[in-house]
Amino acid sequence: MARLTMASAAAVALLLLVAASSASASPMDYGGAFDKCLQFFEAQRSGKLPTERAVKWRGDSGLTDGYLQEVDLVGGYYDAGDHVKFGFPMAYAVTMLSWGVLEFEKEMVAADDLNRALDAIRWGTNYFLKAHTEPNVLWVQVGDGDSDHLCWERAEDMSTPRTAFKIDASHPGSEVAGETAAALAAASKAFRHYDSMYADLLLMHAKQLFSFADTFRGRYDDSLQCAKKFYPSASGYQDELLWAAVWLYEATGDETYLDYVVRNGEYLGGTGWAVREFSWDNKYAGIQVLLSKVLLAGGGGDYADTLKQFQAKAEFFVCACVQKNGGNNVKTTPGGLLYVADWNNMQYVSSASFLLTVFADYLAESGDTLKCPDGEVKPAEILGFARSQADYVLGKNPLSMSYMVGHGDKFPSHVHHRGASIPSVDAVNDTVGCMDGFDAYYNSPGADPNVLHGALVGGPDCNDGFLDDRSNYQRAEPTLVAAAPMCGVLARLAAEPASSGAGDSTPGYQPPASHEGGAPLEFVHTVTNSWTTNGVEYYRHAVTAKNTCGQPITYVKLHIKELTGSIYGVSATQAKEMYEFPSWVSRLEAGDKLNIVYIQEGGPPAKISVVDYKTG
């Protein structure tokens, strides 16, 4: 797990910090908001949807994506309220979902949502694997924004062109190739303990894509003019090259990637850019915070001097957010919300809140404090500021409006989202035509017939005002890039207990759950034999499940998906796809292994994950 090791002295300091704090936390349902946040990703899915799903009003869509180009591009996510699949922001969203799992895995387990988070990541990474058809070829967009925006129709009724666009050696796109490499590398680490074969596959593609991005350097929006109008690369591709390398270092521990970052830090802007935003376009603050973790954990070695330059820029960002940067602060609304841009400002609030949350944890585990131009800042204060942003999002603001759809008593009900605003195919079976949708639903004063749970809309203006109107696309449209970082923040806050007392506005600091042991079981998959019978290929898979939680496991429930043959070494339960210890195993000691063997009829291996376990 991406978690620092906490020295005993730091642990004592943290306990004293908790004991000394006397704040009251906001009575917010962070756990419920986290659950809804993940549900939004289900609503944005493209392709063939699973039978068991929470969002019942969505149906299959985009089933011929890539057909004209003779490539399978079915799947992935729709970007926002439209039906274009933009690979650049989609990859960033998957990176941030993965980072959230890596930091807050146990918090997500406690919320009973880890598997849903991993499913959300896998839906994206499966699409990226399809889109990466050759080492130096990546399909990065399906659909044209201009023609798509001329129609207001359900995804299930799409009549607009589904043209697919790619980058290659002759038409480079280092931003999107680098971000996709980062997404696959981060996801490979998130899956490492649950599906090692899948993690290896993701890592292989991540390495190839990083090489592609670095070798054939060029702006993706120069190669794809169709993307420039919607997701232009203002910061260039330099930050994505560093971002991808940092994530490959995180995923592999291979110092070759850290060496790349250090050698290129100045030239590619990592040690020079002091920024006040973190987004799908500008990754510098994320790079700087990730590299700060290396130093705060006591590492760095020969690279320490350069890493300190990255850390200084990370501290600039954090100080600017918490309003203690000597006047060089991020602007805020009168109600206290960070305000970076008029268009979809909530994405910047979400991403900044995530960086503040993880930086507070890194700092606390090192036993250190942040020294800003306007004074010393403790980890509790940084986390408290992140909490204030989440609270504002969830309704603690001048309008008492939750900007997460479906959360609380008052939230936007006229979201700029085609699927939410038009009755589902079950309710209205007839096709809703391109222009019919504008007349009947876009311009309708009625509330959305489908509640888009978990969607984070663009948010209020600079004076905390908000117009709940479907045509207010700058502030009423939800996006993947806004939702993904907030999922991690909410998971973290759900595990943060409220303190008692009224004399201090700073929340008490609860150390994040220790992740030294990682997942309870580490799965290693191996294909040990294969044969063909009656033209059908069969594979024998051997899986070792090693107890890595540090304690004896007395009960385990495994979810084994996409199994096509017999399985040995576990016992099936009455629940579909659920398995437990076999009758001859009642206890798996720390470090011991459970051996599982199964036969698979062609195709990929079965997917094994831990649903529940007990120790004792």
C-alpha positions in Angstrom: 0.0 0.0 0.0 1.0 3.6 -0.6 1.4 4.3 3.1 4.3 5.7 5.1 5.8 3.7 7.9 5.1 5.5 11.3 7.8 5.6 13.8 6.9 5.1 17.4 7.7 8.7 18.3 5.4 9.9 15.6 2.7 7.6 16.9 3.0 9.1 20.4 2.8 12.6 18.9 -0.4 11.7 17.0 -2.0 10.3 20.1 -1.2 13.5 22.0 -2.7 15.4 19.1 -5.9 13.5 19.2 -6.1 13.9 23.0 -5.4 17.6 22.9 -8.0 18.4 20.2 -11.4 19.6 21.3 -13.2 20.2 18.1 -16.6 19.1 16.9 -16.7 17.6 13.4 -19.6 18.4 11.1 -22.5 15.9 11.3 -22.1 14.8 7.7 -22.8 11.4 6.4 -19.4 10.9 4.6 -19.9 7.2 4.3 -23.2 7.6 2.5 -21.7 10.3 0.3 -18.8 8.0 -0.6 -21.2 5.2 -1.6 -23.1 7.6 -3.8 -19.8 8.9 -5.3 -19.0 5.4 -6.6 -22.6 5.0 -7.9 -22.0 8.0 -10.2 -19.4 6.0 -12.0 -21.9 3.2 -12.7 -24.2 5.8 -14.2 -21.5 6.9 -16.6 -20.6 3.5 -17.9 -20.6 2.8 -21.6 -20.9 -0.6 -23.2 -22.6 -3.8 -22.1 -23.7 -3.3 -18.5 -23.7 -6.1 -16.0 -27.1 -7.6 -14.9 -26.5 -6.7 -11.3 -26.1 -3.0 -11.0 -27.3 -0.2 -8.8 -28.2 2.2 -11.5 -31.3 0.5 -13.0 -32.3 3.3 -15.3 -29.2 2.9 -17.5 -29.0 0.4 -20.3 -26.4 -0.9 -22.8 -24.9 1.7 -25.1 -22.1 2.3 -27.5 -21.9 -1.4 -28.5 -20.4 -0.7 -31.9 -17.8 1.8 -30.7 -14.7 1.3 -32.8 -16.4 -0.9 -35.4 -15.7 1.4 -38.3 -12.0 1.4 -37.4 -12.0 -2.3 -36.9 -11.0 -2.1 -33.2 -13.1 -3.0 -30.1 -13.6 0.2 -28.2 -16.8 -0.9 -26.3 -16.8 0.1 -22.7 -15.2 2.9 -20.7 -16.9 6.0 -19.3 -18.9 8.9 -20.7 -17.1 12.0 -19.7 -19.9 14.2 -18.3 -23.4 15.0 -19.3 -22.8 14.1 -22.9 -21.7 10.8 -24.6 -18.2 11.4 -25.8 -15.5 9.2 -24.4 -12.5 11.5 -23.9 -9.5 9.3 -23.0 -7.5 12.1 -21.3 -9.9 13.0 -18.4 -11.1 9.4 -18.2 -7.5 8.3 -17.5 -7.0 11.0 -14.9 -10.3 9.9 -13.1 -9.0 6.3 -13.0 -5.6 7.5 -11.6 -7.4 9.4 -8.9 -9.7 6.5 -8.0 -6.7 4.2 -7.8 -4.7 6.7 -5.6 -7.7 6.8 -3.3 -7.7 3.0 -3.0 -4.0 2.9 -2.3 -4.3 5.5 0.5 -7.6 4.5 2.0 -8.0 0.8 1.3 -9.0 -0.1 4.9 -11.3 2.9 5.2 -13.1 1.6 2.1 -13.2 -1.9 3.5 -14.8 -0.5 6.7 -17.4 1.3 4.5 -18.0 -2.0 2.6 -17.2 -0.3 -0.7 -13.7 -1.5 -1.6 -14.9 -4.0 -4.2 -17.1 -1.3 -5.8 -14.1 1.1 -6.0 -12.0 -1.7 -7.6 -14.9 -2.4 -10.0 -15.0 1.3 -11.0 -11.3 1.2 -11.7 -11.4 -2.0 -13.6 -14.2 -0.7 -15.9 -11.8 2.0 -16.9 -8.6 0.0 -17.2 -10.3 -2.8 -19.2 -11.2 -0.1 -21.7 -7.6 1.3 -21.8 -6.3 -2.2 -22.5 -8.6 -2.4 -25.5 -7.6 1.1 -26.6 -3.9 0.3 -26.5 -3.8 -1.9 -29.6 0.0 -1.6 -30.3 2.9 -0.3 -28.2 2.9 3.0 -30.0 -0.9 3.3 -30.7 -3.6 4.5 -28.3 -7.2 5.2 -29.2 -8.0 8.2 -27.2 -11.5 9.4 -28.1 -14.8 8.0 -29.3 -17.4 10.4 -30.5 -17.2 14.0 -31.7 -18.0 16.7 -29.2 -19.5 19.1 -31.8 -22.0 16.7 -33.3 -22.7 15.1 -29.9 -23.6 18.4 -28.3 -26.2 19.1 -31.1 -28.3 16.3 -29.7 -30.1 15.7 -26.5 -30.8 12.0 -26.3 -30.2 9.0 -24.1 -27.0 7.0 -24.5 -29.2 4.0 -25.3 -30.6 6.0 -28.3 -27.4 7.5 -29.6 -27.7 8.6 -33.3 -24.5 10.7 -33.5 -21.3 9.6 -35.2 -19.1 7.4 -33.1 -15.9 8.2 -34.8 -12.8 7.0 -33.0 -9.5 8.9 -32.9 -6.0 7.6 -32.1 -2.5 8.8 -31.4 0.6 7.1 -32.8 4.3 7.8 -33.6 3.4 10.1 -36.5 0.6 11.8 -34.5 1.9 11.9 -30.9 0.0 12.7 -27.8 2.3 12.6 -24.8 -0.3 14.0 -22.4 -2.9 11.3 -22.9 -0.4 8.5 -23.3 1.4 9.6 -20.1 -1.9 9.9 -18.2 -3.0 6.5 -19.3 0.3 5.1 -18.3 -0.1 6.7 -14.9 -3.7 5.3 -14.6 -2.6 1.8 -15.4 0.4 1.9 -13.1 -1.6 3.2 -10.2 -4.3 0.6 -10.9 -1.7 -2.2 -11.1 -0.7 -1.3 -7.5 -4.3 -1.2 -6.4 -4.9 -4.6 -7.8 -1.6 -6.2 -6.8 -2.9 -8.1 -3.8 -6.2 -9.1 -5.3 -5.4 -10.1 -8.9 -1.6 -10.3 -9.5 -2.0 -11.4 -13.2 -4.2 -8.5 -14.0 -1.8 -6.2 -12.2 1.1 -7.5 -14.3 -0.9 -6.9 -17.4 -1.7 -3.3 -16.5 1.9 -2.7 -15.6 3.1 -4.0 -18.9 0.8 -1.6 -20.8 1.8 1.2 -18.5 5.5 0.8 -19.2 4.8 0.6 -23.0 2.7 3.8 -22.9 5.2 5.7 -20.9 7.9 4.8 -23.4 5.6 5.9 -26.2 4.8 9.2 -24.5 8.5 9.9 -23.8 10.0 8.7 -27.1 7.4 10.4 -29.4 6.9 13.7 -27.7 4.1 16.0 -28.8 0.9 17.7 -27.7 -2.1 15.5 -28.1 -4.4 18.5 -29.0 -2.1 19.3 -31.9 -2.6 15.8 -33.3 -6.3 15.8 -32.4 -7.9 19.1 -33.2 -11.3 17.6 -32.2 -10.1 17.5 -28.6 -8.7 21.0 -28.4 -12.1 22.7 -28.0 -13.1 20.5 -25.1 -10.0 19.3 -23.3 -7.1 21.5 -24.5 -3.7 20.9 -22.9 -2.8 24.3 -21.4 0.1 23.0 -19.3 1.6 20.9 -22.1 2.8 17.3 -21.8 5.8 17.8 -19.6 3.8 17.3 -16.3 2.3 14.0 -17.7 5.7 12.6 -18.4 6.8 13.2 -14.8 3.4 12.0 -13.5 3.6 8.7 -15.3 7.2 8.2 -14.2 6.3 8.9 -10.5 3.4 6.4 -10.7 5.6 3.7 -12.3 8.0 4.2 -9.4 5.2 3.9 -7.0 4.0 0.7 -8.7 7.4 -1.0 -9.1 9.8 0.5 -6.7 12.2 0.6 -9.6 14.5 3.6 -9.0 15.0 3.9 -12.8 11.8 5.9 -12.8 12.7 8.0 -9.8 16.0 8.7 -11.5 14.1 9.9 -14.6 12.0 12.3 -12.5 15.1 13.7 -10.7 17.1 14.1 -13.9 14.2 15.7 -15.7 12.6 17.6 -12.8 13.9 21.0 -13.8 13.6 20.6 -17.6 10.0 19.3 -17.4 8.9 21.8 -14.8 8.5 19.7 -11.7 10.9 21.7 -9.5 10.1 25.0 -11.1 6.3 25.2 -11.2 4.7 26.5 -8.0 1.0 26.0 -8.7 -2.4 26.7 -7.1 -4.4 24.1 -8.9 -4.4 20.4 -9.5 -6.5 19.0 -12.3 -6.8 16.6 -15.3 -4.6 19.1 -17.2 -2.1 20.3 -14.6 -0.5 17.5 -12.6 2.4 19.3 -11.0 0.9 19.6 -7.5 0.1 15.9 -7.5 3.7 15.0 -8.6 5.1 17.2 -5.9 2.9 15.8 -3.1 3.6 12.2 -4.1 7.4 12.8 -4.1 7.1 14.6 -0.7 6.0 11.3 0.7 9.4 9.8 -0.1 11.2 12.4 2.0 8.6 12.5 4.8 9.1 8.7 5.1 12.8 9.2 5.6 13.8 8.1 2.1 15.3 9.9 -0.9 19.0 8.8 -0.6 21.1 10.4 -3.3 18.0 12.1 -4.7 17.1 13.9 -1.5 18.3 17.4 -2.6 16.2 17.4 -5.7 13.2 15.8 -3.9 13.4 18.7 -1.4 12.7 21.1 -4.3 9.6 19.1 -5.2 8.5 19.1 -1.6 8.9 22.9 -1.4 6.5 23.3 -4.3 4.1 20.9 -2.6 4.2 22.9 0.5 3.5 26.1 -1.5 0.3 24.4 -2.9 -0.9 23.3 0.6 -0.2 26.7 2.2 -2.0 28.4 -0.7 -5.1 26.2 -0.1 -5.2 26.7 3.6 -4.9 30.5 3.2 -1.5 30.9 4.8 0.8 31.5 1.9 1.6 35.2 2.4 -1.1 36.5 0.1 -0.4 34.0 -2.7 -3.5 32.0 -1.7 -6.1 30.2 -3.7 -9.2 32.4 -3.9 -12.2 31.5 -1.9 -15.9 32.4 -2.0 -17.4 34.3 0.9 -18.7 31.0 2.2 -15.2 29.5 2.2 -15.1 27.4 -0.9 -11.9 27.3 -2.9 -12.5 29.1 -6.2 -10.2 28.5 -9.1 -12.3 28.8 -12.2 -15.8 29.8 -13.3 -16.3 26.6 -15.3 -16.8 23.5 -13.3 -15.0 24.9 -10.2 -15.9 21.8 -8.2 -13.3 19.7 -9.9 -10.6 21.9 -8.5 -12.2 21.8 -5.0 -12.3 18.0 -5.2 -8.7 17.5 -6.4 -7.3 20.1 -3.9 -9.2 18.4 -1.1 -7.6 15.1 -2.0 -4.1 16.4 -2.0 -4.6 18.2 1.3 -6.0 15.0 2.8 -3.1 12.8 1.8 -0.5 15.4 2.6 -1.9 15.8 6.1 -1.6 12.0 6.6 2.0 12.0 5.2 2.9 14.9 7.5 1.3 13.4 10.6 3.0 10.0 10.1 6.3 11.7 9.9 5.6 13.6 13.1 6.2 16.9 11.4 4.3 20.2 10.8 4.0 22.5 7.8 5.7 25.9 8.0 3.8 28.3 5.9 4.7 32.1 5.4 1.8 32.9 7.7 2.6 30.5 10.4 3.0 26.8 11.3 0.2 24.5 10.3 -0.5 21.1 11.9 -1.8 18.1 10.1 -5.1 18.4 11.9 -5.6 21.9 10.4 -4.8 20.7 6.9 -7.3 17.8 7.3 -9.7 20.3 8.9 -9.6 22.5 5.8 -10.2 19.5 3.5 -13.1 18.6 5.7 -14.5 22.2 5.4 -14.5 21.8 1.6 -16.2 18.4 1.7 -18.8 19.9 4.1 -19.5 22.8 1.8 -20.0 20.3 -1.1 -22.4 18.3 1.0 -24.6 21.2 2.1 -22.8 23.3 4.8 -22.8 26.5 2.7 -24.8 29.7 2.4 -27.5 28.1 0.3 -27.7 24.9 2.4 -27.4 23.2 -1.0 -25.7 19.8 -1.4 -23.7 19.9 -4.7 -23.7 16.1 -4.7 -26.8 15.0 -6.4 -29.0 12.7 -4.3 -27.3 13.6 -1.0 -29.2 15.4 1.7 -32.6 17.1 1.4 -31.7 19.8 -1.1 -29.6 19.2 -4.1 -29.6 20.1 -7.9 -32.6 18.5 -9.6 -32.1 20.0 -13.1 -28.7 18.5 -13.9 -27.1 19.1 -17.2 -27.0 15.4 -18.1 -28.8 13.7 -20.9 -29.5 10.4 -19.2 -30.7 12.0 -16.0 -33.1 14.4 -17.7 -34.8 11.9 -20.0 -37.0 9.0 -18.7 -35.3 5.6 -18.9 -35.9 3.1 -21.8 -38.0 1.1 -19.3 -40.3 4.1 -18.7 -40.4 5.4 -22.3 -39.6 2.6 -24.7 -39.9 4.7 -27.9 -36.7 6.2 -29.2 -36.1 9.8 -28.1 -34.7 11.6 -31.2 -31.9 14.0 -31.3 -33.9 17.2 -31.4 -36.9 15.7 -29.6 -34.9 15.6 -26.5 -34.3 19.3 -26.5 -38.0 20.1 -27.0 -39.4 17.6 -24.5 -36.7 17.4 -21.8 -33.8 19.8 -22.0 -36.2 22.8 -21.9 -38.6 21.2 -19.4 -39.0 23.0 -16.1 -39.6 19.6 -14.5 -37.1 17.9 -12.2 -34.9 15.1 -13.6 -36.8 11.8 -13.7 -33.7 9.9 -12.9 -31.7 11.0 -9.9 -28.0 10.9 -10.8 -26.8 9.8 -7.3 -23.2 10.9 -6.5 -22.8 13.3 -9.3 -20.7 16.4 -8.3 -22.0 19.3 -10.3 -19.9 22.3 -11.3 -20.9 24.2 -8.2 -21.7 27.8 -7.2 -20.3 31.0 -8.5 -17.7 33.1 -6.8 -20.3 34.6 -4.5 -21.8 31.3 -3.5 -24.8 31.7 -5.8 -26.2 28.8 -7.8 -28.9 28.5 -10.5 -30.4 25.0 -10.6 -31.1 25.1 -14.4 -30.3 22.4 -17.0 -29.0 25.0 -19.4 -26.5 26.2 -16.8 -23.8 23.8 -18.1 -20.9 25.6 -16.5 -22.2 24.9 -13.0 -24.9 22.2 -13.4 -22.9 19.6 -15.3 -21.2 16.7 -13.5 -17.9 15.2 -14.5 -15.8 12.2 -13.9 -12.8 14.4 -13.0 -14.7 16.1 -10.2 -16.1 12.9 -8.7 -13.0 10.7 -8.7 -10.8 12.6 -6.1 -13.8 13.3 -3.9 -14.4 9.6 -3.5 -11.1 9.2 -1.7 -11.7 12.2 0.5 -15.1 11.0 1.6 -13.7 7.5 2.4 -11.0 9.1 4.6 -13.4 11.4 6.4 -15.9 8.6 7.0 -13.2 6.9 9.2 -12.4 10.2 11.0 -14.3 10.3 14.4 -15.8 13.5 15.6 -14.2 15.1 18.6 -16.1 16.7 21.5 -16.0 20.3 22.7 -16.8 23.7 21.4 -13.7 25.8 22.1 -11.7 25.0 19.0 -12.6 24.9 15.3 -9.9 22.5 14.4 -11.0 18.9 13.9 -9.3 16.3 16.0 -6.8 14.2 14.0 -7.2 10.5 13.9 -4.2 8.7 12.4 -5.1 6.9 9.1 -5.4 3.1 9.3 -2.1 1.4 9.2 -1.6 -0.4 5.9 1.7 -2.2 6.7 0.1 -5.6 6.1 -1.6 -4.5 2.9 -4.5 -6.7 1.8 -5.4 -9.7 4.0 -4.5 -12.1 1.2 -2.0 -11.7 -1.6 -2.9 -13.7 -4.7 -0.3 -15.0 -7.2 -1.8 -16.6 -10.3 0.1 -19.1 -12.5 -0.9 -21.0 -15.6 0.5 -24.5 -15.1 -1.0 -26.4 -18.1 -3.1 -26.0 -21.2 -4.7 -28.3 -23.7 -7.3 -28.4 -26.5 -10.3 -30.7 -26.5 -12.8 -30.6 -29.4 -11.4 -27.3 -30.6 -11.7 -25.7 -27.2 -8.7 -24.4 -25.3 -8.5 -25.1 -21.6 -6.1 -23.7 -19.0 -5.1 -25.0 -15.6 -4.6 -22.1 -13.2 -2.8 -22.4 -9.8 -3.4 -19.6 -7.3 -1.6 -19.2 -4.0 -3.3 -16.9 -1.5 -0.8 -15.8 1.1 -1.9 -14.4 4.4 -0.3 -11.0 4.5 -2.4 -9.3 7.3 0.0 -10.3 10.1 -2.6 -12.3 12.0 -4.2 -15.7 11.7 -7.3 -15.7 9.4 -10.1 -17.8 10.8 -12.7 -17.0 8.2 -12.6 -15.7 4.7 -15.2 -15.0 2.0 -13.9 -14.8 -1.6 -15.7 -13.5 -4.7 -14.6 -15.4 -7.7 -15.9 -13.9 -10.9 -15.8 -15.1 -14.5 -15.0 -18.7 -13.6 -15.9 -21.1 -16.4 -14.7 -24.5 -15.1 -14.2 -26.5 -12.0 -12.4 -25.1 -8.9 -10.5 -26.9 -6.1 -9.2 -25.7 -2.7 -12.2 -23.6 -1.7 -15.8 -24.4 -0.9 -18.8 -22.8 -2.7 -21.4 -21.1 -0.6 -25.1 -20.7 -1.4 -24.4 -17.2 -2.6 -23.5 -16.8 -6.3 -19.7 -16.6 -7.0 -18.9 -16.7 -3.3 -16.5 -19.2 -1.7 -15.0 -19.9 1.7 -12.2 -22.0 3.3 -12.5 -25.7 2.4 -13.6 -28.0 5.1 -10.1 -29.0 5.9 -8.9 -25.5 6.6 -10.1 -23.7 9.7 -7.3 -21.3 10.2 -4.6 -19.7 8.0 -1.6 -18.6 9.9 0.2 -15.4 9.1 2.5 -16.0 6.2 0.8 -19.4 5.3 -0.7 -20.0 1.9 -4.0 -21.4 0.6 -3.6 -23.2 -2.6 -6.4 -22.9 -5.2 -6.6 -24.7 -8.6 -9.2 -24.1 -11.3 -9.8 -24.9 -14.9 -10.7 -22.1 -17.3 -12.2 -22.5 -20.7 -10.2 -20.0 -22.8 -10.3 -16.3 -22.2 -8.8 -14.4 -19.3 -8.3 -15.8 -15.7 -11.0 -15.7 -13.1 -11.0 -12.6 -10.9 -10.6 -13.3 -7.2 -11.1 -10.8 -4.5 -11.7 -10.8 -0.7 -15.2 -9.8 0.4 -14.9 -10.4 4.1 -12.5 -12.0 6.6 -12.0 -12.4 10.3 -8.8 -12.8 12.4 -8.2 -14.3 15.7 
